[in-house]
Amino acid sequence: MVVSPLVFPPRKRRPSAGSFISPKLADMNLVQSLLSLSREISSLKPLQCLLKRNSLSVVNKTKLLSILFEELLRNPVSNFFSPSTLLCFEEMYIVLQRIKTLIEDCSNGSKMWLLMQIRVLSNSFHELTLELSTLLDIFPFKEVELSQDVEELVVLVRKQCSQSKPLVDPRDEFLRLEVLAMLDRIEKEIVPDHFKLKKVVEDLGLRDNSSCREEIESLQEEIQNQNDEKSKSDIVSLIGLVRYANCVLFGSSTASQSDHRRRKSISDLTIPADFRCPVSLELMRDPVVVATGQTYDRESINQWIESGHSTCPKTGQTLAHSNLIANRALRNLIAMWCREQGIPFETVGSNEKVNGVKATKAAFEATKMTVSFLVNKLSGSQSMEAANGVIYELRALSKTDSDSRACIAEAGAIPTLVRYLASGVGSQHPNLQVNAVTTILNLSILEANKTMIMETDGALNGVIEVLLSGATWEAKGNAAATIFSLSGVHAYRKSLGRKTRVIRGLINLVKDGPTSSQRDALVAILNLAGDRENVGRLIEGGVIEMVNGAIDELPEETVMILEAVVRRGGVAAIAAAFNTIKKLAAILREGSDNARESAAATLVTICRKGGSEVVAELATIPGIERIIWEVMGSGTMRGRRKAATLLRILRRWAAGLDLDANNVADSSSMMTMSVNNTSRTVMPA
């Protein structure tokens, strides 16, 4: 059999020399594999911008070696080689594998990082050439009996390999020193010379917006390939330089937005329940474990604790301590899922970190220069098209890290962005409105920026205007997400809840919008429902009716809202929720574990506060006790506990006993013990 290299996913890190193995084939099959491999290397294009001479030299030598393997297959002397000859061929196969891998990695990786590693990579090409020379020195010419022409060709290749010297192209080295000098000047807050900057990036093949964006993505991927912090920090500096060059040299490109739209959006996917934060219902970026053993996204649980809560949001238990332990196993699973789905996984770190790496002075100053350039350009924009391009760049930059968000806000971008939120702008230039509101959304992620947005004249009203009458569902959804972000601050949650336009806009978006926009609105409503004063306004605005209409399509989100509303809403909430009882029972039967947990908790609250009439309505549902027992046997810990309490309420009602909440609550722990015993027999070992 002949070994044919398979197409594998891109490597995350270049394998070491010891990682390569020979195919362990016998005799002519091994020669055939060598021929196939040498032809694959011969078909590779030599590197174009950097290491051109190094790659061209090794490709040409491999082409000549393929003639040797063709000769051996055409005129086999024997079907069997001696052990020494076989070993020589096996070692040659490994060297050719390494050559192919080196050329492919240099072709597919970041050009800037390739430039920084130019000396190391030049030496790698030289070492492989010397290894070929050694193998050709011991090549058994007598055993294989080559024709004179082919033997002379092999001798020539051997001579060329042995005379090879480490080669660093002076042009490549000059480019490397220029980039280092630019980074040094940026670190000293000196703006790079644009003529020199253009010369460097064009020599690296970065000639437009698209190539610069690809280079930035390659550099971001390269960070994950590195083990040492210095290399990671160097790459972060290079990202800042390329981003600056892209903005000042090639301008803003609205055409690149088509690439943005083609990418998968997290809103279009069904996120596994275990990957979603129980508080925000969003994909967790930095999952952490609290004292009760429950996992939350770090940002959400921090906001919960900082708001004065001392209990676990999911279980209601008092937190023994406020320490948060990183759930790295879950984070890795989420990152793998994101890669499989083709969506970016943006880690959340401290404000000083970019992609989990501490930002360098050069990277920070490059970001400031980029932001200053863009904000000044936006202020002087003469047309909506020009403004759209600049705001799109700000949107992309605000998505990257906290430093960028801080720089954009500090540069005074928020008041300028407000101008492009108006309905008149959206009707004529819908993409511009989307980019403006999304930029504000991205900026609001940083805590300090929330205050700036709330205090900037017209900013909040502009976001609400987009929520109510945005030109696209995407704009409305991102406006709702902005409301959610701002409501993370307790004081702002109260002020947002007092605005009837906010509540009306969110509820209408859930009723009429597509699924992705509905989710944005639902998490915002859930945040607002965390304040008791807001619950009454939500009920008046029709939140219970909204839940009733959307519960079939989005059960988890809507039931969590219903649970929060009935817990804090008093008699009015219970009366309004009466018509949801049968749908809650259906979720108990068929919903996800999280949805069943919230449904059970909601039913307990409704039954406790609503009295016999509500319990009687629940009791009319066929098989309700069996459904509750199923939750007690296989639900979440809190779901089992709530289901046990619910069953106790039903049985007290059936026995004609008082439904006093305290009695029910006191007995629930005994019922939970019963559930635990039952679960041991029901659940598999």
N, C-alpha and C positions, 0 to 999 in steps of 0.2 A: 504494500500500500504506500501511497505517496502522501506526505504531510502537506496539507494546504492550509495556510493561516486563516483562521476564522475572524469574522468581524465582531470585535468586542466593544462594549461601551468605552468611552474615553477613560484613560487611566487617571486616577486622582493624583498619583505620584509616580515619577519615573522609577522603574524597577532597578535594583542594584544588579551588578554584573553576576552575582551569585544566584540571581533569581531565574536565569535562563538555563534551560536543560536541552540536551540533545534528544532527538526523536526516538533513539534506541531502535533504529531500523537496521536491517542487515543488508550489506553489500549494495546491489544496484538500486534498491529502493531508496537507500540513503542518498545515493548520487542523484536520483531523480528529484528528491526533495531539495537537495542543494541547488539543482538547476532551477527549480520553481522559485526558490527564495531569491536566487541571484537575479532572475528575470524581474521579479517584483521590485527589487532595489533599483534595477536598471531603468524601470519604468517611472520611478519617482522623479519629480521635477527637483532640480537642485534649488536650494534656498535662494530667494531673490534679493532680499534687502540686506541681510546679514549672513555671515559665514558662507558666502556664495562660493568662494574658491575652495574652502574646506569640503563642502558637500559635493561640489562638482568633481573634485579629485577622487573621493572615495566611491562615488557612483561610477565614474569611468573605469576605475580599477575593477569594480565588481562586474561590469560589462565584459571585461576581458576574461575574468574568471569563468563567466558563464560559457565561454567557448571551450574551456577545459572540461567542464561537466558534459557539454554536448559531445565532445570527442570520446569521453569515457563511455557514454551510453551508445554511441554509434559503433564503437569497436571494443566491446568488452573482452578483456584478456581472459578473465575467469569469472565464474559466478560467485567466487568467494575471495574476500580480501584477508590479508594477514591482520592479526589484532592491532599491530602498530598503525597500519594504513587505515583501518576502521576508526581508531582513536583520533587520527589526524583529521579525518573527514567529520567526525562528530564535533571536534573542537572548532573546525571551520564553520560548521553550521551555527554554533553558538555565537561566534564572532559576527557572522552575517546577520543573525537575529538582532544583535545589539546595534549594528549599523543601521538596520531598518528602523528600529525603535527610536534611535537618536534623531534620525532625519525626520521621522513623523512627528516626534514631540516638538522639535524645533519649528516645524512647519505649522503646527496647530496651536501653539501656545501664544502667549503675549509677546509682542515684538519689543516692547520697552523692557520687560524682564529678561528677554533673550539678550538684549543689548547689555544689560547690567551683568549678565553671566558670560559675556563673550569670551573672556580668558579661560574660564573653566571649561566651556564647551569646545573651544578650539583645542584645548589639551585633550578632551575626550576623543575628538576625531583623530588626533595624533596617536593616542594610545591604541586605538583600534587598528590603525594602519600598521603600527609596530607589531601588534599581535598577529596580523595577517602575514607580515614579513617572517615572523618566527615559524609559523605553520608552513609557509612555503619553503623555508630553509630545510625542514625535515620531510618535505614531500617526497614520497617513494617513486621517483621517476622510473627506476629499473623495473619495479613490479608492474606498473600500469602500462608501460611501453607506449608512450605517446608518439604521435608523428613529430617530425623535426620542427615543423612550423609551430605547432601548439606548444612543444617543449620550449622553444625559443620565446614564445609569448609569455609563458609562465615565468621563465627566468627574468624577462623584462619587468613583469609586474613585481617580482620579488626584489629586484634591484631598486625599482621606484619606491617600494614600501620601506626598504632598509635605509634609503637616503632621505626619507621624509623628516622634516623638522617641524617643531611647533610653529604654527602660523596664525598670527593675529593680524588681520587686515588693518593697515594704518587708518583707512577710512572708518572702519568700525570702531577702532579705539578713539579716534577723534570725536565721533558722535557720542560715545560713552562719556567722555570728559566734558563735552558740551552740556549734556543732560545733568551731570553732577554739578556743574557750575551754575546752571539755572536753578536747581533745587537749593543750592547754597544761597543764591541771591534772593530767592523767594523767602527763605527762612529769615533773611535779614530785612524782609518787607520791601524789597526792591522789585518792581514790576519787570518781568523779563522783556528783552528786546523782541518785538513781534516779528521782525524780519528773521532773526536767528531762530526763533521758535518755529516759524513756518518752515524754514529750511530743514530743521531737525525732524519734525514730524513727517514732512513729505519724503525725506530720505528713508524713513521707516515705513513708508507706504500708507501713511494716514493722510488721506487727501480730501476727506469730506466728513460730514456728520455721521454717516452710517459707519464708516471704518473706525472713527473715534469711539463710537458707542460699543462696537464689537471689541475694541481694544480694552475699554473699561471693564466690560464683562469678563474678558480673558484674565485681566489682572485680579478681579474679584475672585475668580475661580482659583487663581494661582495662590491666593492667600491660604486657601484650604489645603494646598499641597505642601506648605512649609511647616517645619517643626520648630524652628527657632524664632523668637520674637523679633530679632533685628531684621530678618528677612521680611517678615510680615509688615513691620513698620516701614521698611523701605518701599514695599509695594504700595502701601497706603499713600505715601508721598507721591509716587508715580501716578496713582489714580487722580490725585489732586491736580497734578501738572497736565495730564491729558484732558481732564474735564475743563480746565481753564483754556487750554489750547483750542478745544472744540468750540467753546463759546466765542472767543475773541477772533479766531481765524476763519471759522466756517459759518458763523452766525447761527441763527435759530432756524430749525427745520420743522415745519408743520407736517411735512411729508412723512417724517419718521413716526408720526402718531398712528399711521396705519399699522406699523409694527406693534405699537402698544395695544391697539384694538385686537390684533390677531392673537396676542398672547392670552392664555387662559386666565380668567379672573377667578379669584377664590370664591367670589359670590356665585359663580356658575356651577360650583361643585357641591356635592353632598359630603360634608365633613364628617368623618367617623365620630361618634358621640364621645369616645374616650379622648379625642384630640381637642375637644371644645371646652373652653373655660365655663364652669357652671354659673359664674357671675355675668360675664359679658356675652356668653354664647358664641364667641369668636374663636378662631383657631388659636391655640396657645403658642406663643413665640418663646416664652421663657417659663416653662412649667415648674412650679415649686410645691413642696408638701408642707402643710401646716401641722400644728400639734395634734390634730385629730386624725391625721393620716390622709386627709382629702387633698386633692391636687387642684391648684388654681394657676392662672397666669399671674406672674409676679406683679405686673402693673395693676391688675384688677384687685387682687387681694391687698396690695399696699394701700390702694385708695379706700378700700373697705375698712381697714384697720385705722388709717389716718382720719377717717370720718368719725372715729370714736367708738366703733364696734369692738367688742371683746369676745364675740362668739364666732363659730364656724358658720359661714353662710348656708352651707348645705345641710349640716346636721343639727345646727342650733346649739351645739354643745359649747360651753365656755372654753376658750383657748387657754391651756396651761401656760403657754408662753407665746411670744410673737415671732419667734425665730422661723425663718423660711429656708427650707432645704431644697436645693436644686434637684429636680427629677431628671437627671441626665439621660437615663434609659428612655423615658418617654420622649424627651426632646429629640433624641436620635431617631426614634421611630417616626416622629412628625416630620423631621427633615427628610427622611427616606421617602415618605409618602408624598411630600411636596415635589421631590425630584421625579418621582414616577408620574405625577400629574402634570409635570412641565410648568410648575409655578415657582416663583422665587420664594425662598424661605429666609426672611429677614430676621436675624437674631436681634434681640433687644439687650443692650448692655448699658453701661453707665454712659453719661453724657460725654465722657471723654473717649469713648471707643467707637471705632468704625469696623463693622463686620467682626466684632469681638476683639479688635486689636486697638491698643492705645494709639490715638492720633498723634502724629508727629507735628512739630512746629511748622515744618514745610507744608504739610498737608493742610493744617489749619489756615495758614496764611494764603495758600492757593485757593482755598474755599472762600475766604474773605474777598480776595481779588475777583474771583468769579462772580460772587454775589454782587459786589459793588458795580462791576461792569454791567450785569444784567439789569439791576434796579435802575441804574442811570439810563440805560438804553430804553427801559420800559417807560420811564418818566418822559423821555423825549420822543416816544413813538408817535408817528403822524398818521398811522392807519391801523385799523382793527386787525388786519392780516399780520402786520409787523408785531403788534402787541400780542397776538395769539402765539406767535413763534417764541417770543421771549417768556411769556407766562408758562408755556409748555416746558421750557428749559428750567424755570423755577420749580415747576411741579416735579420734574424728574429729580432735581437737586434736593428738594425738600423731602423726598422719599428716602434719601440715602442714610442720614445719620443725624444725631442731635446737634452736632456742631453746625451743620448746614442750616437746620431749622432756626437755631439761635441767630446765626449771621443774617439770614434773610429777614427775620423780624426786626433785628437791631438796625438793619440798613433802611428801614422804613417802607418795606414792601406792602404791609397790610393795608394802609390807607389807599395806596395806588390800586391794589387788587379789588378793593370794594367797588370801584367805578365799573368793573366789568361783571358785577353780579346782577345788575338791573335787568328787568324783564325785556326792556327794549333791546339790550345787547343780545340776550338769549334768542329772541325771535329772528334776528338777522345773522347772528354768529353763534350758533349753539355750541360748537366746540370750544369757543373762547370762554363761554360761561362755565362749561364743564371744567376746563383747565383752571379757571380762577377759583371756583369753589373747592376743587380738589386740592389745590395748593394750600388754601386756608385750612382744610381738613388736615393735611399733612403737618402744617405748622402747629396745629392745636395739640398734637401728640406731646409736645414739650410743655411741661407744667407752666413754665414762666410765660409761654406764649398765650396760654389760655387767658390770663389776665389782660394781656395786650389786646387780644381779640375782643374781649368783653368791654374794654374801655375805649377802643377805637371808635370814633363817631361813625355810625352807619354800618359797622361790620356785622353785628348780630342781626340787625334788621335786614341787611343784604342776604345773609344766609337764610333767614326765615322767608324772605321773598322768593328765593330759589326753591325752598322746600314747598311753598304753596303753588308757585306758577313757573317753575323751571321749564326750560324748553325741551329737556329730555329726561327720561327716567333715571339715567345715570347721574345727571345733575341733582335731581331731587333726592336720590339715594345717598349721594355724597353730602348733601346738606343735612340729611337726617343723621348721617354718621358724625358730622361735625357737632350737632346737638348732643349726640351721645358722648362724644369726647369732652365737650365743655361741661356736661352735667356730672362728670367725674369729680368735680369740686363741689362740695356740699352746698356752699353758699350760692353757687351759680345754679345748682339743681333747683333750689327754691325759686330763684328769680325766673328761670326758664319755665317752671311749672305755672307761674302766675300769668304767663302770656298765652291767652286762648288761641292765638294764631299758631303757636308752636304745637299745641295739643291737636288742634284741628288738622294741621298739615301732616302730622305724623299718622293720625288715625286714617285720614283719607289716603295716604300713601299705602298703608296696609290694605285698605279696601280695594284700591284700584291698580296698584303697581305690580310689576313683575316680581318674581320670587326674590331676586337679589336685593331689590329696593325694599321689599317688604321686611326682609331680615334687618336691614339697616334701621328701619323705622321701629321695629319691635324691640331691638336692644336699647334704643333711645327711650322708648316708653317704659321699659323695665327699669332703667335707671331713674327716671322721673318718679316711678311708683315707689321708689325707696324712701321717699319723703311723705309723711302722713298728710301734710297739707295738700300735696299735689293729687292725692288719690281721689278726693272729692271732686276736683276739677276734671280728672280723667273720667270719672263715672258720669259726670254731667256731659262730658264731650262724647260719650257713647263708647267707652273702651270695652264694656262688657259685650255690647252688640258686635263690636269689631272682632272680639275674641271668638264669639259664636260663629261668625262668618268665616274666619280664617283657621279655625281649630283643626279642620280636616286636612288642610294642606300643610300647615306648620304647627303640629301639635306641641312640640317641646317648648318653643318660644312662647306661644300663646298661653299654655297652661301655667308657665312660670309667672307670666304677667297676672293671670287670674288669681294665682296663689297670693302674690304680693298685694293685690287689690282687696281681696276678701279679708286678708289678715289685718289690714289697716283701715278698711273702709266703713266699718260699722254696719248699721241696719240697712242703709241704702245699697251697699254693695251686696249684702246677702240677698235682698229682694231682687236685685238686678241679675244675680247669678243663678237664680232658681231654674231658669230655662236651660242652663248648661249642664245640669246634673246627669242627664242621660249620655251626653257626649263625653263627660268625664268618665263615666262608667265604661264607655266604649274604649277609651284610652287605657283604662286599667286592664282591659282585656287584650288589647292589641298593640299598645304603644311601646316605645323604647323604655329601657329601665329608668332613664332620667324623667321621661314624660310620665311614666306610671307613678314615680315617686312624687312628682309635683301634683298629679291628679289626686293621689291619696291624701296628701297634705291639704289640698284645697277642699276636698269633700269633708275631711275632719272639721275644718274651720266652719264650713257652711252648716254642717249638722249641729255643731256645738252652739253656734250663734243663731241658727234659724229655727231650732226646736223641732217638735214632733212632726210638723207638716213637711219639713224638708226631709227628715228621715223616712217618713212614710213614702215620699216620692222615690227615694233611693231604693226602698224595699220592694217597690213594684217591678223593678228591673229583673227579668228572668235570670236566674243563676248568679245573682250578685254575690252571694256568700262564697260560692266556688271561685269566682273571679278574685275576690279578696284573698282567699286562701292561697291562690296561685302566686299573688304578689308577696304574701308572707313567706312563701317557700323559695322564691327565686328572684326577688327584687333586690334593690340596693339595701344597705343596712337601715338607712333612714326610711326608705320605702316600706320595708318590712315593719318597722316600728309604727309608722302611720297607718298601715293596713291593719295591724293588730288593734290599734285604737278604734279604727273605723268599724271593725267587726264587733268590738265590745259595745260601741254605741248602738249598732243594729240590734244586738241581742238584748240590751237593756230596754230598748224601745219595744221589742217583741214581747218582753216579759212585763211590760207596763210599768217599768221602773223609771225613776227620775233621771233625766239626761244632764244632770249637773256636771259642768265641765270639769270641776276639780275631782269628782269621783272617777270620771272616765280617765282623766290624766293619771291619777294615782294607780289605777289598775292596769294601765298600758304596759308598765314594766313587767308585770306578771305575764301578760299576754305575749310580750316579746320573748320571754323565756320559753313559752310554749312554741312560738314560731321557730326559735332556734332549734328546739328539739325536733320539730317537724322537718326543718330543712335538712337535718342530718339524714333523714330517711328518704327525702325526695331527691335531693341533689346528688349527683354521682360522686363517688369517692375520688 
